[in-house]
Structure formats: C-alpha cells, structure tokens
Amino acid sequence: MTLIRTLIVLAIALLALPAAAQELPPRPDGPVYDGANMIDDAVEAQLDERLRVYNRETGRSVIVATVPDLGGETVEGYAVDVYQAWGIGGEETDEGALLLVAQEERKIRIEVGYGSTPTLTDAASGRIIRNTITPAFKQDDYTGGIVAGVAQMIEALDMDPATARAIEEAEAAAGAQGNDRRSASTWLGAIVWIALIFGFAFIFGRGKKGRRRRRYGAGDAVGDVLLWSAIGSMLNDGDGGGWGGGGGGFGGGGGGGFGGFGGGMSGGGGASGGW
C-alpha cells in the first residue's frame, strides 16, 4: 500500500509540474502590467491612459507587460501563452499586439495578433526592438524604451496595409542591392589580392629561371597559407557575418472599462530580442 501511495503522489507531482511552469500573471485591469517595476510610476499612468483612449477610438489592443522572469519558458512561448490567456485583441478582428519584457532573462518580445499581421509585420516588429527598444534598454532607460517602442507599434498598426507592404518591399530591395554591392566588392578585392600575389611570385621567380627543379620548402608552404588566409578573410568580411544564427488602446470585449481583452488569437507572429 505504501508503495502505491508513493507512486500516486509522484504521479500527481509530475502532472503538476507543467502547470507550475506555465503559471502566468493574472489578467490586469488596464493595458499596462508592470510586474517587474521597470516603468516609472508617473509615466506608467500616462501610458495607461493613452492606451485606453487608443482602444476606444480604434477597437484595437496594445498591451504592455513586464515580468520578473519567464519561469523557464522561452520568451516566444511565454508571450503566446499570455496573449491567449489574457484574450488580447479585438473581439471581432483580433487586432492587437503585446509588448513583453522579461527582466531576469533580459528578453523582449512583440507578439502580434492575427488581425494585425498585415501592418505590424515580423520585420517591422524586429526593427522596433533592434533600433528603438534595445538601445534604450542598454542605457538602462527602460521607461523610454517601452514608451518609444509602443509609439512605433501604434504607428505601424495605424498604417494602411498597402503602405506597409510597399515599405517592406522597398527595404527588401535595398537590402538585396546592398548584398550585391558587397558581393561584387568582395570578389574584386579577391582578384586584386590574387593578381598581386602572382605578380610578386613572377618577379621573385625570375631570379630562379635557370633552375630546372626546385624543392618545395617551408617558405612555399607559408606563402600558400597566407594566400588562402587572405582570400578567406576577405570573403568572410564581405559576407557580412553570414554565419551568425538567427528569429492601447484596446479593442474587443472584456471588462476593466478599456476593452483590450476579448480576442486572443496569435499565431506566433512578431519578433524577439534582448539587451
């Protein structure tokens, strides 16, 4: 009997582990949840009020959440769980976005609802994190980074889908042109290096013209190593580090007098970063 009871207790404990790992903060009464106390109080109140107004006027949902830690979860998984558990987004359109900041892991995530992906795209979310939020956070300006990031998220959400698409296409084309120029510069540089090396080899080799054979010595080996090292280095430099890895206003129903909770459909769109 004792063994059976022990096994039952262990089974219950194991079943409880996922639930403990997935424990989320309670759904807030307003659009700003500062669980990690990273936002100045006065600014938090202003941000909360502005997002409430944005909700009433647009029917969208922009939620800000700071948490002490992710409880062992990835920032992407945690953001999806919060988005769905809180029901973020317009009730009818699922237009919304969550800005999540995890203090201990130093992670940032913009999670985008299904209805907002045509304007607040993955690329736009990534730019907001890289160019606006992360630089501010690295200066310990968490309040400024969050406020500026939210402003740019709203700017993207308010954009016409066709305009957002045109911006994405223009930036993609500019990036492709930049890659082409770097590639051409890389190969031109490699050709110049090869020409110089063969030129030196020709000049110094003329003094040995009368010899029918010569031994391959240490100097030749060093020369070969330098040649391929130079070419390889230039190619890698031109590649731009290509071996690196890679990834408010509130709409809808729900209580709290500001909307914002009534959706919850997020397919993992958005972007992640850190500082």
N, C-alpha and C positions, 0 to 999 in steps of 0.2 A: 504493500500500500504506500509506504514511504517513497519508494522509487517512482510510482505512478504520480504521486502528488508533486514530486520534484520535477518530473518531465512536464506536467501540466503548467507549473509555474514558469519553467523555462520557455515553453511554447508561448505563453501569454506575454512574457517579457520580450521575446523576439518579435512578436506581432506588434508590440507597442513601439518598437524602435523606429520604423518608418514614420509613424505618426509624430513621434517626438522630433525627428529630423525635419519634418515638414511643418512644424509649428510656426505660424505666421502672426504678425501683429494684428490686432483687431482692426476692423474697418473704421477709419476715422470719421468724424462728423463733418469735416471740411476737406478741401482739396490739398492741404499741406499736412503731412505727417512727419514730424521731425523727431523720430525716435532716438536718433543719435545726438541730438542737440548740436547740430552743425550750423544752424541758421540763426542769425541774430534775432532776438525776440521782436524788436520793432519792425524789422524788415519782414519777418515771417507773417506778422499781422497784415502788413500792406500787400504782400504777395497773395495771402489767403483771400483778401477782399477783391483784388483784381481778378483772380481766377474765378471767384464766384460770379462776378459781373460777366466775364467772358462766357461762362456757362449759360447764363440766362439769355445772352444775346445770340449765341451760335448753336446751342444744343450739342456742342462737343464736350470732351472731357480731357483735361490735362491734370494729372495727379503728380505730386512731388512726394517722395518718401525717402527718408534717410533711416537706416537701421544700423545698430551696433555691429552686427555680423550676419553672415548668411547661414549659420547653423550647419556648416559642412556642405551646403548645396552650391552649385555653380551660380554665378550671377544671372545667367540666362534662364536657368530652371527656376530660380527663386522669383525672378521678375514675372515669368509666365504664371506661376502659382499665385502671386499677389494679384496680378491683373485679373485672373479668373475668379479668385476667392472674393475679391472686393467688388467684382462686377463692374469694372471700369469701362466707360464708353457710353455713347448714346444708346438708349434702349432700342431705338428703331434702326439706327445706322451703324452702330459700333464704331463711331468716330471718336478716337481718343488716343492718349499716349501717357505712359508712365515714365517719369524720370526717377530712377532708383539709384541711391548711393549707399554703398556698404563701407562703413568706416574702417573696421578692422582689416578687411581684405583689400581696402583701397581700390574698390571696383566701382565702375559706373555703367549703367545700362539705360538705354532708351528703348522701351518696349512699345510697339505701335499696334493699335487695333486694326482689324481687317478693313474697316471703312476709311482709314486714314493713310493706308499704304501708298495710294497714288500720289500724294503730295509730300508727306513726311516719309520719304523713301529711306532704304537702308543706307544709301550713300550720303544723303543729307544728314541722317542721324549720326553717322560716323564723323562727318565734318564738324558737327556741333560739338561732339565730345572732344575730338582731337584739337580743334582750333580755338575753342572757347572755354569749355569747362575744365579740361585737363590743365592748361597753362595757369588758370586762376588757382586751381587746387594745389598745384606745385608751389605756389606762393602763399599757401595757407589761407587763401581768400575763398573759403567755401561758400559764404553767402553770395559774394559777387559772381562766382562761377555758376551757381544754381540759378540765380535771377537772370543772368545773361543767357544761359542755356535755355531756360523756359521761354524767354522772349523770342529766341530764334526758332524754337519748336513751334510756337504760335504763328510766327511769320510764315513758316513752311505750311502749316495746316491751313492758313488762310489763302494760300496760293491756288491759282487755277491749275487743275491737273495738266492741262496742255502746256502751260508755262513751266511747271515743274519738270515735265518730260523734256521740254526744249533745253532747259538748263542742264539736265543730266546728260543729254546727247552732246551738248556743246563741250561740257567738261570731259566727257569720254573721248571726244575727237581731239581735244587739246592734249590730253594725256597720251593718246596714240602718236600724235605728231612729235611730242617730246621724246617718246621712246625711239621713234625712227631717227631723230637727230642724234640721240645718244648712241644708237647702234652704228650709224654712219661714222660718227666721230671716233668710236672705238676701233672700227676696222681700219680707218685711215691712219690712226695712231699706230696700230699694229704693223701696217705696211711700212710706215716710216721707220719704225724700230728694226724691222727685218732688213730694209734697204741699208740702214746704217751699219748693222752688224755684218752683212755680206760685203759692204764696202770696205770696212776695216779688215775683214778676212782677206779680201783681194789685195789690199795694199801690203799687209804684212806677209802675205803668201808669196809675193813676187820675189822676195829675197831667197826663197827656198825652191826657185824654179828648176834648178839643175838637179834636184834630188828626184830619183825615180820613186822612192818609197820613203815614208816616214812613220815612225811609231806613234800610236795613239797614246798620249801621256796624260798626266794629271791636269795639265793646263787645258787640254782639249775638253776634258770632262767638265771642268769648272765653267768653261765657256758655254757648253751646251746647257748646263743648269741655269746659268744667268740668262741665256736666250729665252728658254721656255718660262722661266720665272717672270721675266719682264712681260712677255706676251700674256701669260695667265693673269698677272696682276692687272694689266690694262683692261683685259676682257671683263674681269670681275668688277673693276671700278666702273666701267661703262654700263654694266648690268644694273647698277643702282642697288646692289644688295639683294638681288632677286632670290637668294637662297633663304631669306627670312620667312618664318611661318606666318601664317595667318590663322579674324572674324572681325481747367480753368474754369477756366470757365469750363463747365462740365455739362454734358448733355445727358439725356435719358432720365429714367425714373429714379426711385430710391429716395431715402429720407435725408434729413440734415438740412433741408431748405436750400440746397445749392445744386442738386442734381449730381450728375457725375457717376452715379452707381446705378447700373441697370443693363449694362452690356456685358463685357467680359470675354469677348471673342478675340483672342490674339493667337496668331499662328507662328509666333516667334520672329516677326519682322522687327527691324530696328538695328541697333548696333551696341557694342560693348567697348569699354576702355578702362583705363586705370591711371593712377598717378603715383 
